[in-house]
């Protein structure tokens, strides 16, 4: 019987890459949508441009924890990666719906 091993320690350096990737991907998408709009930039865009990337960053950190910290091996890792990927997009979708509904631009 194998003794239970503790997970590796959490380092902020390891969390930086998923947080930045989770922040940059929705930001690039939102900036593209804002620039493609006929009205170049309006004040209501501040809220989506800040909160949606922050939720993407939080979802990416959760993805890192699920796939590489909590379940580092075997089929549990595969299930954790699939589950956290789906949850990442659900988090982005719900945040987008709530923010655009709050600003009155969800049609």
N, CA, C and O atoms as a GROMACS GRO file, in nm:
protein
  428
    1UNK      N    1   0.085  -0.118   0.000
    1UNK     CA    2   0.000   0.000   0.000
    1UNK      C    3   0.089   0.123   0.000
    1UNK      O    4   0.179   0.136   0.083
    2UNK      N    5   0.063   0.214  -0.093
    2UNK     CA    6   0.143   0.335  -0.105
    2UNK      C    7   0.093   0.441  -0.009
    2UNK      O    8  -0.028   0.464   0.003
    3UNK      N    9   0.185   0.506   0.058
    3UNK     CA   10   0.139   0.617   0.143
    3UNK      C   11   0.094   0.734   0.056
    3UNK      O   12   0.144   0.754  -0.054
    4UNK      N   13   0.002   0.808   0.107
    4UNK     CA   14  -0.047   0.924   0.034
    4UNK      C   15   0.061   1.031   0.029
    4UNK      O   16   0.122   1.065   0.130
    5UNK      N   17   0.083   1.081  -0.088
    5UNK     CA   18   0.181   1.188  -0.102
    5UNK      C   19   0.109   1.320  -0.112
    5UNK      O   20  -0.001   1.328  -0.168
    6UNK      N   21   0.170   1.420  -0.059
    6UNK     CA   22   0.108   1.552  -0.066
    6UNK      C   23   0.136   1.614  -0.203
    6UNK      O   24   0.240   1.586  -0.263
    7UNK      N   25   0.045   1.697  -0.251
    7UNK     CA   26   0.068   1.761  -0.380
    7UNK      C   27   0.186   1.858  -0.371
    7UNK      O   28   0.220   1.904  -0.262
    8UNK      N   29   0.246   1.889  -0.483
    8UNK     CA   30   0.358   1.983  -0.479
    8UNK      C   31   0.311   2.120  -0.431
    8UNK      O   32   0.193   2.154  -0.444
    9UNK      N   33   0.401   2.197  -0.375
    9UNK     CA   34   0.360   2.329  -0.325
    9UNK      C   35   0.316   2.422  -0.438
    9UNK      O   36   0.363   2.411  -0.552
   10UNK      N   37   0.227   2.511  -0.405
   10UNK     CA   38   0.176   2.606  -0.503
   10UNK      C   39   0.272   2.725  -0.508
   10UNK      O   40   0.298   2.790  -0.406
   11UNK      N   41   0.322   2.752  -0.628
   11UNK     CA   42   0.411   2.866  -0.646
   11UNK      C   43   0.341   2.967  -0.736
   11UNK      O   44   0.274   2.930  -0.832
   12UNK      N   45   0.356   3.094  -0.704
   12UNK     CA   46   0.291   3.198  -0.785
   12UNK      C   47   0.349   3.202  -0.925
   12UNK      O   48   0.280   3.244  -1.019
   13UNK      N   49   0.473   3.160  -0.941
   13UNK     CA   50   0.534   3.156  -1.074
   13UNK      C   51   0.459   3.057  -1.164
   13UNK      O   52   0.442   3.082  -1.283
   14UNK      N   53   0.415   2.946  -1.107
   14UNK     CA   54   0.341   2.847  -1.184
   14UNK      C   55   0.200   2.895  -1.219
   14UNK      O   56   0.144   2.853  -1.320
   15UNK      N   57   0.143   2.981  -1.138
   15UNK     CA   58   0.008   3.033  -1.164
   15UNK      C   59   0.009   3.149  -1.262
   15UNK      O   60  -0.096   3.185  -1.316
   16UNK      N   61   0.126   3.208  -1.285
   16UNK     CA   62   0.133   3.327  -1.368
   16UNK      C   63   0.099   3.297  -1.515
   16UNK      O   64   0.023   3.373  -1.576
   17UNK      N   65   0.152   3.191  -1.572
   17UNK     CA   66   0.126   3.159  -1.712
   17UNK      C   67  -0.022   3.130  -1.738
   17UNK      O   68  -0.078   3.188  -1.832
   18UNK      N   69  -0.090   3.043  -1.662
   18UNK     CA   70  -0.232   3.025  -1.689
   18UNK      C   71  -0.314   3.151  -1.668
   18UNK      O   72  -0.410   3.176  -1.741
   19UNK      N   73  -0.276   3.231  -1.569
   19UNK     CA   74  -0.351   3.355  -1.544
   19UNK      C   75  -0.335   3.452  -1.661
   19UNK      O   76  -0.432   3.514  -1.703
   20UNK      N   77  -0.214   3.464  -1.713
   20UNK     CA   78  -0.190   3.556  -1.824
   20UNK      C   79  -0.260   3.506  -1.950
   20UNK      O   80  -0.321   3.584  -2.022
   21UNK      N   81  -0.250   3.376  -1.978
   21UNK     CA   82  -0.319   3.322  -2.096
   21UNK      C   83  -0.470   3.336  -2.084
   21UNK      O   84  -0.537   3.370  -2.182
   22UNK      N   85  -0.522   3.311  -1.967
   22UNK     CA   86  -0.667   3.327  -1.946
   22UNK      C   87  -0.710   3.471  -1.953
   22UNK      O   88  -0.826   3.500  -1.981
   23UNK      N   89  -0.619   3.563  -1.928
   23UNK     CA   90  -0.648   3.706  -1.935
   23UNK      C   91  -0.636   3.758  -2.078
   23UNK      O   92  -0.717   3.840  -2.121
   24UNK      N   93  -0.535   3.711  -2.151
   24UNK     CA   94  -0.506   3.764  -2.283
   24UNK      C   95  -0.606   3.716  -2.388
   24UNK      O   96  -0.649   3.794  -2.473
   25UNK      N   97  -0.643   3.589  -2.385
   25UNK     CA   98  -0.731   3.536  -2.489
   25UNK      C   99  -0.867   3.606  -2.496
   25UNK      O  100  -0.906   3.647  -2.605
   26UNK      N  101  -0.940   3.624  -2.385
   26UNK     CA  102  -1.065   3.699  -2.395
   26UNK      C  103  -1.044   3.846  -2.426
   26UNK      O  104  -1.128   3.909  -2.491
   27UNK      N  105  -0.932   3.903  -2.381
   27UNK     CA  106  -0.904   4.044  -2.408
   27UNK      C  107  -0.886   4.068  -2.558
   27UNK      O  108  -0.940   4.164  -2.612
   28UNK      N  109  -0.809   3.983  -2.623
   28UNK     CA  110  -0.787   3.997  -2.767
   28UNK      C  111  -0.919   3.984  -2.842
   28UNK      O  112  -0.946   4.060  -2.935
   29UNK      N  113  -1.001   3.888  -2.802
   29UNK     CA  114  -1.130   3.870  -2.867
   29UNK      C  115  -1.220   3.992  -2.847
   29UNK      O  116  -1.285   4.036  -2.942
   30UNK      N  117  -1.225   4.045  -2.726
   30UNK     CA  118  -1.310   4.161  -2.699
   30UNK      C  119  -1.258   4.287  -2.768
   30UNK      O  120  -1.338   4.366  -2.818
   31UNK      N  121  -1.129   4.306  -2.774
   31UNK     CA  122  -1.074   4.423  -2.844
   31UNK      C  123  -1.103   4.413  -2.993
   31UNK      O  124  -1.134   4.513  -3.057
   32UNK      N  125  -1.092   4.293  -3.049
   32UNK     CA  126  -1.128   4.274  -3.189
   32UNK      C  127  -1.274   4.310  -3.213
   32UNK      O  128  -1.305   4.378  -3.311
   33UNK      N  129  -1.362   4.266  -3.126
   33UNK     CA  130  -1.504   4.299  -3.142
   33UNK      C  131  -1.530   4.448  -3.124
   33UNK      O  132  -1.615   4.505  -3.193
   34UNK      N  133  -1.457   4.512  -3.032
   34UNK     CA  134  -1.476   4.655  -3.010
   34UNK      C  135  -1.426   4.736  -3.129
   34UNK      O  136  -1.488   4.836  -3.165
   35UNK      N  137  -1.317   4.694  -3.190
   35UNK     CA  138  -1.264   4.767  -3.305
   35UNK      C  139  -1.344   4.740  -3.432
   35UNK      O  140  -1.347   4.825  -3.521
   36UNK      N  141  -1.408   4.624  -3.441
   36UNK     CA  142  -1.490   4.592  -3.558
   36UNK      C  143  -1.624   4.665  -3.554
   36UNK      O  144  -1.693   4.672  -3.656
   37UNK      N  145  -1.660   4.719  -3.439
   37UNK     CA  146  -1.786   4.792  -3.424
   37UNK      C  147  -1.774   4.928  -3.491
   37UNK      O  148  -1.665   4.985  -3.498
   38UNK      N  149  -1.885   4.980  -3.539
   38UNK     CA  150  -1.881   5.110  -3.605
   38UNK      C  151  -1.851   5.224  -3.507
   38UNK      O  152  -1.789   5.323  -3.545
   39UNK      N  153  -1.894   5.210  -3.384
   39UNK     CA  154  -1.859   5.308  -3.281
   39UNK      C  155  -1.730   5.259  -3.217
   39UNK      O  156  -1.729   5.156  -3.150
   40UNK      N  157  -1.623   5.332  -3.238
   40UNK     CA  158  -1.490   5.283  -3.201
   40UNK      C  159  -1.482   5.243  -3.054
   40UNK      O  160  -1.447   5.128  -3.025
   41UNK      N  161  -1.513   5.331  -2.963
   41UNK     CA  162  -1.505   5.295  -2.822
   41UNK      C  163  -1.603   5.380  -2.744
   41UNK      O  164  -1.612   5.502  -2.764
   42UNK      N  165  -1.676   5.316  -2.655
   42UNK     CA  166  -1.773   5.386  -2.574
   42UNK      C  167  -1.748   5.352  -2.427
   42UNK      O  168  -1.688   5.249  -2.398
   43UNK      N  169  -1.794   5.437  -2.334
   43UNK     CA  170  -1.766   5.414  -2.192
   43UNK      C  171  -1.825   5.286  -2.135
   43UNK      O  172  -1.770   5.232  -2.038
   44UNK      N  173  -1.933   5.234  -2.190
   44UNK     CA  174  -1.991   5.112  -2.136
   44UNK      C  175  -1.900   4.991  -2.158
   44UNK      O  176  -1.919   4.887  -2.094
   45UNK      N  177  -1.802   5.003  -2.248
   45UNK     CA  178  -1.713   4.891  -2.278
   45UNK      C  179  -1.609   4.866  -2.169
   45UNK      O  180  -1.542   4.762  -2.171
   46UNK      N  181  -1.594   4.959  -2.075
   46UNK     CA  182  -1.495   4.939  -1.968
   46UNK      C  183  -1.527   4.815  -1.884
   46UNK      O  184  -1.438   4.737  -1.850
   47UNK      N  185  -1.653   4.798  -1.851
   47UNK     CA  186  -1.692   4.686  -1.766
   47UNK      C  187  -1.666   4.550  -1.832
   47UNK      O  188  -1.604   4.464  -1.769
   48UNK      N  189  -1.711   4.527  -1.957
   48UNK     CA  190  -1.678   4.398  -2.019
   48UNK      C  191  -1.528   4.378  -2.042
   48UNK      O  192  -1.478   4.267  -2.030
   49UNK      N  193  -1.458   4.485  -2.075
   49UNK     CA  194  -1.314   4.473  -2.102
   49UNK      C  195  -1.232   4.446  -1.977
   49UNK      O  196  -1.116   4.408  -1.988
   50UNK      N  197  -1.289   4.464  -1.860
   50UNK     CA  198  -1.216   4.433  -1.737
   50UNK      C  199  -1.264   4.303  -1.673
   50UNK      O  200  -1.182   4.220  -1.633
   51UNK      N  201  -1.395   4.283  -1.663
   51UNK     CA  202  -1.445   4.168  -1.588
   51UNK      C  203  -1.440   4.036  -1.664
   51UNK      O  204  -1.417   3.931  -1.604
   52UNK      N  205  -1.461   4.039  -1.794
   52UNK     CA  206  -1.457   3.914  -1.870
   52UNK      C  207  -1.315   3.856  -1.874
   52UNK      O  208  -1.300   3.736  -1.852
   53UNK      N  209  -1.211   3.936  -1.900
   53UNK     CA  210  -1.076   3.878  -1.890
   53UNK      C  211  -1.038   3.833  -1.750
   53UNK      O  212  -0.965   3.736  -1.735
   54UNK      N  213  -1.087   3.902  -1.647
   54UNK     CA  214  -1.058   3.857  -1.511
   54UNK      C  215  -1.124   3.722  -1.482
   54UNK      O  216  -1.066   3.638  -1.414
   55UNK      N  217  -1.244   3.701  -1.534
   55UNK     CA  218  -1.307   3.570  -1.516
   55UNK      C  219  -1.235   3.464  -1.598
   55UNK      O  220  -1.227   3.349  -1.556
   56UNK      N  221  -1.182   3.502  -1.714
   56UNK     CA  222  -1.101   3.409  -1.792
   56UNK      C  223  -0.974   3.370  -1.718
   56UNK      O  224  -0.931   3.255  -1.724
   57UNK      N  225  -0.915   3.466  -1.651
   57UNK     CA  226  -0.796   3.438  -1.572
   57UNK      C  227  -0.827   3.344  -1.456
   57UNK      O  228  -0.751   3.251  -1.428
   58UNK      N  229  -0.938   3.367  -1.388
   58UNK     CA  230  -0.978   3.279  -1.278
   58UNK      C  231  -1.009   3.138  -1.329
   58UNK      O  232  -0.974   3.040  -1.264
   59UNK      N  233  -1.074   3.129  -1.445
   59UNK     CA  234  -1.102   2.998  -1.503
   59UNK      C  235  -0.975   2.925  -1.544
   59UNK      O  236  -0.967   2.803  -1.530
   60UNK      N  237  -0.876   2.998  -1.594
   60UNK     CA  238  -0.750   2.935  -1.633
   60UNK      C  239  -0.672   2.887  -1.511
   60UNK      O  240  -0.607   2.783  -1.516
   61UNK      N  241  -0.677   2.962  -1.403
   61UNK     CA  242  -0.612   2.916  -1.279
   61UNK      C  243  -0.681   2.791  -1.227
   61UNK      O  244  -0.613   2.699  -1.180
   62UNK      N  245  -0.814   2.786  -1.234
   62UNK     CA  246  -0.886   2.666  -1.195
   62UNK      C  247  -0.847   2.548  -1.284
   62UNK      O  248  -0.830   2.436  -1.236
   63UNK      N  249  -0.832   2.573  -1.415
   63UNK     CA  250  -0.788   2.470  -1.508
   63UNK      C  251  -0.650   2.417  -1.468
   63UNK      O  252  -0.627   2.296  -1.471
   64UNK      N  253  -0.559   2.506  -1.431
   64UNK     CA  254  -0.426   2.464  -1.389
   64UNK      C  255  -0.433   2.377  -1.264
   64UNK      O  256  -0.369   2.272  -1.257
   65UNK      N  257  -0.511   2.420  -1.166
   65UNK     CA  258  -0.522   2.341  -1.044
   65UNK      C  259  -0.580   2.203  -1.070
   65UNK      O  260  -0.530   2.103  -1.019
   66UNK      N  261  -0.686   2.198  -1.150
   66UNK     CA  262  -0.751   2.068  -1.176
   66UNK      C  263  -0.660   1.975  -1.254
   66UNK      O  264  -0.647   1.858  -1.219
   67UNK      N  265  -0.597   2.024  -1.359
   67UNK     CA  266  -0.522   1.937  -1.447
   67UNK      C  267  -0.381   1.905  -1.404
   67UNK      O  268  -0.329   1.798  -1.436
   68UNK      N  269  -0.318   1.996  -1.332
   68UNK     CA  270  -0.176   1.978  -1.304
   68UNK      C  271  -0.140   1.977  -1.156
   68UNK      O  272  -0.027   1.942  -1.121
   69UNK      N  273  -0.231   2.013  -1.071
   69UNK     CA  274  -0.198   2.016  -0.929
   69UNK      C  275  -0.279   1.914  -0.849
   69UNK      O  276  -0.222   1.835  -0.774
   70UNK      N  277  -0.410   1.915  -0.865
   70UNK     CA  278  -0.494   1.825  -0.787
   70UNK      C  279  -0.496   1.683  -0.844
   70UNK      O  280  -0.495   1.586  -0.768
   71UNK      N  281  -0.499   1.671  -0.976
   71UNK     CA  282  -0.503   1.540  -1.041
   71UNK      C  283  -0.390   1.530  -1.143
   71UNK      O  284  -0.414   1.547  -1.262
   72UNK      N  285  -0.267   1.504  -1.099
   72UNK     CA  286  -0.153   1.510  -1.191
   72UNK      C  287  -0.130   1.386  -1.277
   72UNK      O  288  -0.047   1.392  -1.368
   73UNK      N  289  -0.200   1.274  -1.254
   73UNK     CA  290  -0.166   1.151  -1.326
   73UNK      C  291  -0.291   1.076  -1.369
   73UNK      O  292  -0.398   1.087  -1.308
   74UNK      N  293  -0.275   1.000  -1.475
   74UNK     CA  294  -0.372   0.899  -1.515
   74UNK      C  295  -0.500   0.952  -1.576
   74UNK      O  296  -0.506   1.063  -1.627
   75UNK      N  297  -0.602   0.868  -1.567
   75UNK     CA  298  -0.731   0.903  -1.626
   75UNK      C  299  -0.801   1.014  -1.548
   75UNK      O  300  -0.883   1.087  -1.603
   76UNK      N  301  -0.768   1.026  -1.420
   76UNK     CA  302  -0.827   1.136  -1.343
   76UNK      C  303  -0.782   1.271  -1.401
   76UNK      O  304  -0.858   1.368  -1.402
   77UNK      N  305  -0.657   1.277  -1.449
   77UNK     CA  306  -0.607   1.400  -1.510
   77UNK      C  307  -0.684   1.431  -1.638
   77UNK      O  308  -0.721   1.546  -1.661
   78UNK      N  309  -0.708   1.330  -1.720
   78UNK     CA  310  -0.783   1.351  -1.844
   78UNK      C  311  -0.924   1.400  -1.815
   78UNK      O  312  -0.972   1.494  -1.879
   79UNK      N  313  -0.990   1.337  -1.720
   79UNK     CA  314  -1.126   1.379  -1.683
   79UNK      C  315  -1.124   1.521  -1.625
   79UNK      O  316  -1.212   1.601  -1.655
   80UNK      N  317  -1.023   1.552  -1.544
   80UNK     CA  318  -1.013   1.685  -1.485
   80UNK      C  319  -0.989   1.791  -1.591
   80UNK      O  320  -1.045   1.900  -1.583
   81UNK      N  321  -0.907   1.761  -1.692
   81UNK     CA  322  -0.880   1.857  -1.799
   81UNK      C  323  -1.005   1.880  -1.883
   81UNK      O  324  -1.036   1.994  -1.918
   82UNK      N  325  -1.075   1.774  -1.916
   82UNK     CA  326  -1.199   1.789  -1.994
   82UNK      C  327  -1.302   1.869  -1.914
   82UNK      O  328  -1.364   1.962  -1.967
   83UNK      N  329  -1.321   1.833  -1.788
   83UNK     CA  330  -1.419   1.902  -1.704
   83UNK      C  331  -1.382   2.050  -1.686
   83UNK      O  332  -1.468   2.137  -1.697
   84UNK      N  333  -1.254   2.077  -1.660
   84UNK     CA  334  -1.215   2.216  -1.636
   84UNK      C  335  -1.216   2.298  -1.764
   84UNK      O  336  -1.239   2.419  -1.759
   85UNK      N  337  -1.193   2.236  -1.881
   85UNK     CA  338  -1.205   2.308  -2.007
   85UNK      C  339  -1.349   2.349  -2.033
   85UNK      O  340  -1.376   2.462  -2.072
   86UNK      N  341  -1.440   2.256  -2.010
   86UNK     CA  342  -1.582   2.288  -2.026
   86UNK      C  343  -1.623   2.396  -1.927
   86UNK      O  344  -1.695   2.490  -1.962
   87UNK      N  345  -1.578   2.384  -1.804
   87UNK     CA  346  -1.612   2.484  -1.702
   87UNK      C  347  -1.552   2.621  -1.734
   87UNK      O  348  -1.613   2.723  -1.705
   88UNK      N  349  -1.433   2.624  -1.794
   88UNK     CA  350  -1.370   2.750  -1.834
   88UNK      C  351  -1.460   2.824  -1.933
   88UNK      O  352  -1.485   2.944  -1.916
   89UNK      N  353  -1.508   2.755  -2.036
   89UNK     CA  354  -1.594   2.820  -2.134
   89UNK      C  355  -1.730   2.856  -2.076
   89UNK      O  356  -1.789   2.957  -2.117
   90UNK      N  357  -1.781   2.778  -1.983
   90UNK     CA  358  -1.907   2.814  -1.916
   90UNK      C  359  -1.888   2.940  -1.833
   90UNK      O  360  -1.974   3.028  -1.832
   91UNK      N  361  -1.775   2.950  -1.763
   91UNK     CA  362  -1.747   3.071  -1.685
   91UNK      C  363  -1.739   3.193  -1.775
   91UNK      O  364  -1.797   3.297  -1.744
   92UNK      N  365  -1.668   3.181  -1.888
   92UNK     CA  366  -1.660   3.294  -1.981
   92UNK      C  367  -1.797   3.330  -2.038
   92UNK      O  368  -1.830   3.448  -2.048
   93UNK      N  369  -1.874   3.230  -2.074
   93UNK     CA  370  -2.006   3.256  -2.131
   93UNK      C  371  -2.098   3.324  -2.030
   93UNK      O  372  -2.161   3.425  -2.061
   94UNK      N  373  -2.106   3.271  -1.909
   94UNK     CA  374  -2.194   3.330  -1.808
   94UNK      C  375  -2.150   3.471  -1.770
   94UNK      O  376  -2.234   3.559  -1.751
   95UNK      N  377  -2.021   3.492  -1.758
   95UNK     CA  378  -1.973   3.627  -1.727
   95UNK      C  379  -2.008   3.723  -1.840
   95UNK      O  380  -2.050   3.836  -1.815
   96UNK      N  381  -1.992   3.678  -1.964
   96UNK     CA  382  -2.027   3.764  -2.077
   96UNK      C  383  -2.176   3.797  -2.078
   96UNK      O  384  -2.214   3.912  -2.101
   97UNK      N  385  -2.259   3.697  -2.052
   97UNK     CA  386  -2.403   3.720  -2.050
   97UNK      C  387  -2.439   3.818  -1.938
   97UNK      O  388  -2.516   3.912  -1.961
   98UNK      N  389  -2.386   3.796  -1.818
   98UNK     CA  390  -2.419   3.884  -1.706
   98UNK      C  391  -2.370   4.027  -1.730
   98UNK      O  392  -2.443   4.122  -1.702
   99UNK      N  393  -2.250   4.042  -1.780
   99UNK     CA  394  -2.194   4.177  -1.800
   99UNK      C  395  -2.267   4.249  -1.912
   99UNK      O  396  -2.303   4.366  -1.896
  100UNK      N  397  -2.288   4.183  -2.026
  100UNK     CA  398  -2.356   4.251  -2.135
  100UNK      C  399  -2.504   4.276  -2.103
  100UNK      O  400  -2.561   4.374  -2.150
  101UNK      N  401  -2.566   4.190  -2.024
  101UNK     CA  402  -2.702   4.216  -1.979
  101UNK      C  403  -2.704   4.334  -1.883
  101UNK      O  404  -2.796   4.416  -1.888
  102UNK      N  405  -2.605   4.344  -1.797
  102UNK     CA  406  -2.597   4.456  -1.703
  102UNK      C  407  -2.578   4.589  -1.776
  102UNK      O  408  -2.636   4.690  -1.736
  103UNK      N  409  -2.497   4.589  -1.881
  103UNK     CA  410  -2.476   4.713  -1.957
  103UNK      C  411  -2.589   4.739  -2.057
  103UNK      O  412  -2.593   4.847  -2.116
  104UNK      N  413  -2.678   4.644  -2.077
  104UNK     CA  414  -2.791   4.664  -2.166
  104UNK      C  415  -2.758   4.633  -2.312
  104UNK      O  416  -2.827   4.682  -2.402
  105UNK      N  417  -2.655   4.555  -2.338
  105UNK     CA  418  -2.615   4.524  -2.475
  105UNK      C  419  -2.625   4.376  -2.506
  105UNK      O  420  -2.559   4.328  -2.598
  106UNK      N  421  -2.705   4.302  -2.433
  106UNK     CA  422  -2.727   4.161  -2.463
  106UNK      C  423  -2.860   4.151  -2.536
  106UNK      O  424  -2.966   4.168  -2.477
  107UNK      N  425  -2.853   4.124  -2.664
  107UNK     CA  426  -2.974   4.119  -2.748
  107UNK      C  427  -2.993   3.980  -2.799
  107UNK      O  428  -3.089   3.953  -2.871
   0.00000   0.00000   0.00000
